[in-house]
Amino acid sequence: MSTRANAHSGIDGGPSHSARYFRFAGVDHGEWKVLDQRVIVGEALADVAGLTLLPPTAPTPTSAHWLLSGVTSNERYVERDEKVALMSRQESLGRPAAARAALIPIRKNAAWWALTQDERRRIFEADSRHIAIGLQALPAIARRLHHCRDLPTSEPFDFLTWFEYAPQDEPVFDTLLRDLRATREWTYVDWEVELRLVRES
Amino acid sequence: MSTRANAHSGIDGGPSHSARYFRFAGVDHGEWKVLDQRVIVGEALADVAGLTLLPPTAPTPTSAHWLLSGVTSNERYVERDEKVALMSRQESLGRPAAARAALIPIRKNAAWWALTQDERRRIFEADSRHIAIGLQALPAIARRLHHCRDLPTSEPFDFLTWFEYAPQDEPVFDTLLRDLRATREWTYVDWEVELRLVRES
């Protein structure tokens, strides 16, 4: 008898949430105020005035206009030397000075997902220098990547990236986005919107 | 306004299931009869007489003793030449002659998940020849891999692999398992059970 398997399987009192599961709720009034929605490619999200980042244990707010879900996971492309460089420079979320944030949901097209691991890695770093570009924005920009593609529910996006930075570092963030969007990797992005946010005081 | 984002977000009438989401239910009587449970490492699942593979649209049976969930996804390690070789030889699930099946849930330890992509790939194929070993079992053994690690719920296992084969090919399956379990990759497996099944006539 496996009590452990039962405890997690949704049979005994329902499943508990993974500690890596996060939801972003578009609301009228949240912890973050929406300054601007920019549609990079594809259609806009329904306009909302606020956004709340829900931790795994939080109940889903019934008043949300939309809800985007994702899980943090192991890196798919980063190699050891790159991980060492990233970890030595990256900052955590929640810094008091980081009063600005952005949520960028993206979807990649079917051609990307039909590529094999070696082909995706080649485009990601050898061609597009995704990690190298990201390193240039550290430590100013703190970042957390959430995966949505392999959730049990049909999710509109493949990835949700959350960024936090101090107001004076917004030019660093603008440069990061400009450089990433000019890469070969980004030719596979077929839906991308950007919500710029300020922390509610 | 994004009707598409709303439609998928769980706000308007609840989310629909991904077409890649599958559940395995341990039941008293199912489409497959359990011949044997073998515990390779870790603890046993609760003993059940039957197993049913639920497609994404199926409701969850209320009478299940346990439920294991996973999603199929893009390959994490396979390179293009390997994919071509696999696709040229692999068979589909549901062959009439494939009256035997096996469900093998496994979990890998924290050390595995702390490795970077290049380190995991090196262990997976250069050291362990996972793909080469798997190719030797084709086309006799049909296989589908489900990922559980990045589900929103806390799942007991990281992977659920489903195998189907004709009764006379059971020795091929035994050899496949023996060879995989002797690899360096398998030193990272800290929970593995094996359910051998026969199709209910």
Contacts between the chains, C-beta under 8 A, distances in Angstrom:
chain1	res1	chain2	res2	distance
A	1	B	44	7.1
A	1	B	46	5.1
A	1	B	47	7.5
A	2	B	43	5.2
A	2	B	44	5.7
A	2	B	45	4.9
A	2	B	46	5.5
A	2	B	66	7.6
A	2	B	156	7.8
A	4	B	43	6.5
A	4	B	156	6.0
A	5	B	43	7.8
A	5	B	45	5.2
A	5	B	46	6.9
A	5	B	66	5.6
A	5	B	68	7.7
A	5	B	156	4.8
A	6	B	46	6.3
A	6	B	65	8.0
A	6	B	66	5.9
A	8	B	153	7.4
A	8	B	154	5.1
A	8	B	155	6.0
A	8	B	156	4.6
A	9	B	66	4.6
A	9	B	67	4.9
A	9	B	68	6.6
A	9	B	156	6.9
A	10	B	60	7.5
A	10	B	67	5.5
A	10	B	153	6.9
A	11	B	64	6.5
A	11	B	65	6.8
A	11	B	66	5.7
A	11	B	67	6.2
A	15	B	153	3.8
A	15	B	154	6.5
A	16	B	153	6.9
A	16	B	154	4.9
A	17	B	152	5.9
A	17	B	153	6.3
A	17	B	154	6.8
A	18	B	150	7.8
A	18	B	151	6.6
A	18	B	152	5.7
A	18	B	153	6.2
A	18	B	154	5.3
A	18	B	155	7.7
A	19	B	154	7.7
A	20	B	150	7.4
A	21	B	152	4.2
A	43	B	2	5.2
A	43	B	4	6.5
A	43	B	5	7.8
A	44	B	1	7.0
A	44	B	2	5.7
A	45	B	2	4.8
A	45	B	5	5.1
A	46	B	1	5.1
A	46	B	2	5.5
A	46	B	5	6.8
A	46	B	6	6.2
A	47	B	1	7.4
A	60	B	10	7.5
A	64	B	11	6.4
A	65	B	6	7.9
A	65	B	11	6.8
A	66	B	2	7.6
A	66	B	5	5.6
A	66	B	6	5.8
A	66	B	9	4.6
A	66	B	11	5.7
A	67	B	9	4.8
A	67	B	10	5.4
A	67	B	11	6.2
A	68	B	5	7.7
A	68	B	9	6.6
A	69	B	10	8.0
A	69	B	152	6.7
A	71	B	150	4.7
A	71	B	151	7.6
A	71	B	152	6.5
A	73	B	149	7.2
A	73	B	150	5.0
A	74	B	113	5.3
A	75	B	116	6.6
A	75	B	117	6.4
A	76	B	76	7.3
A	76	B	117	6.2
A	77	B	117	5.6
A	78	B	116	5.6
A	78	B	117	6.2
A	79	B	116	5.3
A	79	B	117	6.3
A	79	B	118	4.1
A	79	B	119	7.9
A	80	B	116	4.7
A	80	B	118	6.4
A	80	B	119	6.2
A	82	B	116	7.7
A	83	B	116	5.2
A	113	B	74	5.3
A	116	B	75	6.6
A	116	B	78	5.6
A	116	B	79	5.3
A	116	B	80	4.7
A	116	B	82	7.7
A	116	B	83	5.2
A	117	B	75	6.4
A	117	B	76	6.2
A	117	B	77	5.6
A	117	B	78	6.2
A	117	B	79	6.3
A	117	B	117	7.8
A	117	B	121	7.3
A	118	B	79	4.1
A	118	B	80	6.4
A	119	B	79	7.9
A	119	B	80	6.1
A	121	B	117	7.3
A	147	B	150	5.9
A	149	B	73	7.2
A	150	B	18	7.8
A	150	B	20	7.5
A	150	B	71	4.7
A	150	B	73	5.0
A	150	B	147	5.9
A	150	B	150	5.3
A	150	B	151	7.8
A	151	B	18	6.6
A	151	B	71	7.6
A	151	B	150	7.8
A	151	B	151	7.2
A	151	B	152	6.3
A	152	B	17	5.9
A	152	B	18	5.7
A	152	B	21	4.3
A	152	B	69	6.7
A	152	B	71	6.5
A	152	B	151	6.3
A	152	B	152	7.4
A	153	B	8	7.4
A	153	B	10	6.9
A	153	B	15	3.8
A	153	B	16	6.8
A	153	B	17	6.3
A	153	B	18	6.2
A	154	B	8	5.2
A	154	B	15	6.5
A	154	B	16	4.9
A	154	B	17	6.8
A	154	B	18	5.3
A	154	B	19	7.7
A	155	B	8	6.0
A	155	B	18	7.7
A	156	B	2	7.9
A	156	B	4	6.0
A	156	B	5	4.9
A	156	B	8	4.5
A	156	B	9	7.0
